[in-house]
Amino acid sequence: MKAIGVLTSGGDAPGMNACVRAVVKSGIAAGLKVFGIQDGYQGLIEGRMAELTYLDVNNIIQLGGTILGTARSKEFMTVEGRKKAIDSLNENHIEGLVLIGGDGTFAGGAALSKEMNIPVIGIPGTIDNDISGTEFTIGYDTCLNTVIDAVDKIRDTATSHHRVFFVEVMGRNSGYIALNAAIASGAESVLIPEQVTDIVALADSIKHQNKGVRSSIIIVAEGDDGGGALEIMQKISPLLPGYDLRHSVLGHIQRGGKPSATDRILATRMGAFAVDQLLKGRNNVVVGVVSDELITTPIGATSTSSADKSAEKLSLLGAMLTKG
Ligand code: F6P
């Protein structure tokens, strides 16, 4: 193997740059040419790529987003789109790919690998932490810290004005961000897609929280079956007469910013490991971390995962409540 490509695809996540840097530096150290592909699979289809040097990836470990750019390419989902991608890989003599992203990214890589017989290694990069085969994805730790920082600030207003805030966080169909942000911010309640939401029970619990001071934080996962923060607030409002209710959608601030030390280290380890796995002839696997050990899982065996141990964590939240 003489040349490999690296791309970032799907939603950007803090730590993606640290991972690109690790792939480039360890690839060059192993005697490979490393091509950075722009804007994920769309850039691959359009042949937008360039060989990266050590200098190109200096001073990017601390940057949020992805210097390569990212996209969710519809064209790549078609056989015709992938044919164009294969042509551009052949033109640049690229013999292996490192794909940083989520499940959609890996599924696309598996299809490409089958049609072209090129080895691909996936690295989980998403704030959602919703990839099975790893305990942590790149970007999740930074995102959690961003969320708890925002909730701490909202808590100031909630307490001062005796308000109940419904704070919506990202996570797509998974409640990892919501559940762990709720524990870490001392939220009074959390609504996650993995549990059926009972509005009446939630209203009852709000009434009995915090010794009647009428100030609570309810974290709402965006994929919750009861709806987003605004919808939940509207549904619960008639059940909470006299309460001052507000909602706040944290949005894309959760995806940006400098990666935490944890994400930088995870991204660096995973990037170097992915190159090592390519050089060892591995194909069609996703890198993961379990009990601090780097492992691989076959791409077909990874799937979107749900918030684990939610029953234990939800009961922990309940036990932490100050009741009236
Ligand atoms: O997968 C990351 C994520 O931020 C999800 O949490 C969210 O549902 C989605 O991407 C938002 O995507 P977009 O930035 O395309 O609106």
Boltz pocket constraint, residues with backbone or C-beta under 6 A from the ligand:
constraints:
  - pocket:
      binder: B
      contacts: [[A, 11], [A, 12], [A, 126], [A, 127], [A, 128], [A, 170], [A, 171], [A, 172], [A, 222], [A, 255]]
      max_distance: 6.0
